Amino acid sequence: MINRFYKFLDRLFGSKKISFPSSDHSSISYKGYSVRADPELQGNQWITAGRISKEINGSIKEYRFVRGDFHASKESANEFSISKACQIIDLEGEKIFE
């Protein structure tokens, strides 16, 4: 299911820059950024959250995001968090670090 999700992202964004880690599907590289899903457990549901980082001028910049989307499983939250991070990168680029 996760591979289908990544293939969907690849078709959606037309990019071959998404790499698929073999053991940990909660982090990827996307357009030169490191994207990590970091969903938070609230009650019995998981909330969308993650981190986007990139090396800029020799230092690592990191942006943390939390969204109000709830998921029944951690796997679902991980997938959606990665998707949301890619969307943030596409819309905002390096402006997220300002």
C-alpha positions as CSV (number, residue, x, y, z in Angstrom):
1,M,0.0,0.0,0.0
2,I,2.8,2.4,0.8
3,N,4.5,1.8,-2.5
4,R,1.3,2.6,-4.3
5,F,1.1,5.8,-2.4
6,Y,4.6,6.8,-3.4
7,K,3.9,5.9,-7.0
8,F,0.8,8.1,-6.8
9,L,3.0,11.0,-5.6
10,D,5.4,10.3,-8.4
11,R,2.6,10.5,-11.0
12,L,1.0,13.5,-9.3
13,F,4.2,15.6,-9.1
14,G,5.9,14.2,-12.2
15,S,9.1,13.8,-10.2
16,K,11.6,10.9,-10.1
17,K,13.3,12.5,-7.1
18,I,11.3,10.6,-4.5
19,S,13.4,7.8,-3.1
20,F,11.9,4.9,-1.4
21,P,13.8,3.8,1.8
22,S,13.9,0.0,2.1
23,S,13.3,-0.3,5.8
24,D,11.7,2.9,7.1
25,H,8.8,4.2,5.1
26,S,8.3,7.2,7.4
27,S,11.1,9.3,5.9
28,I,12.0,10.1,2.3
29,S,14.1,12.5,0.2
30,Y,12.1,14.8,-1.9
31,K,13.5,17.6,-4.2
32,G,16.6,17.9,-2.1
33,Y,14.8,18.0,1.2
34,S,14.6,15.3,3.9
35,V,11.1,14.6,4.9
36,R,10.2,12.7,8.0
37,A,6.7,11.8,9.2
38,D,6.3,12.3,12.9
39,P,2.6,11.8,13.7
40,E,1.5,12.4,17.3
41,L,-0.9,10.2,19.2
42,Q,-3.8,12.1,20.7
43,G,-6.2,9.9,22.5
44,N,-6.7,6.9,20.4
45,Q,-6.0,8.6,17.0
46,W,-2.9,9.9,15.2
47,I,-2.6,13.5,14.1
48,T,-0.7,14.5,11.0
49,A,2.8,15.9,11.8
50,G,6.3,15.8,10.5
51,R,9.6,17.5,9.9
52,I,11.2,19.0,6.7
53,S,14.9,19.7,6.7
54,K,17.5,20.8,4.2
55,E,21.1,21.8,4.3
56,I,21.4,25.5,3.3
57,N,24.8,27.3,3.3
58,G,26.4,24.6,5.4
59,S,23.8,24.5,8.1
60,I,20.8,22.2,8.6
61,K,17.4,24.1,8.6
62,E,14.4,22.3,9.9
63,Y,10.7,23.0,9.8
64,R,8.2,21.2,11.9
65,F,4.5,21.1,10.9
66,V,1.4,19.8,12.7
67,R,-2.0,19.6,10.9
68,G,-5.5,18.9,12.3
69,D,-6.0,15.7,10.3
70,F,-6.7,12.6,12.4
71,H,-6.0,9.0,11.4
72,A,-7.0,5.7,12.9
73,S,-3.6,4.1,12.3
74,K,0.0,5.3,12.6
75,E,0.7,3.9,9.1
76,S,-2.1,6.1,7.6
77,A,-0.8,9.1,9.6
78,N,2.7,8.5,8.3
79,E,1.6,8.3,4.7
80,F,-0.5,11.4,4.9
81,S,2.3,13.3,6.8
82,I,4.7,12.5,4.0
83,S,2.2,13.7,1.4
84,K,1.5,16.9,3.3
85,A,5.2,17.6,3.6
86,C,5.7,17.2,-0.2
87,Q,2.8,19.6,-0.7
88,I,4.4,22.1,1.6
89,I,7.7,21.9,-0.2
90,D,6.0,22.3,-3.6
91,L,4.0,25.3,-2.4
92,E,6.5,27.1,-0.1
93,G,10.0,25.9,-1.0
94,E,12.8,27.3,1.2
95,K,10.4,30.1,2.5
96,I,9.4,27.6,5.2
97,F,12.8,28.2,6.9
98,E,12.4,32.0,7.1
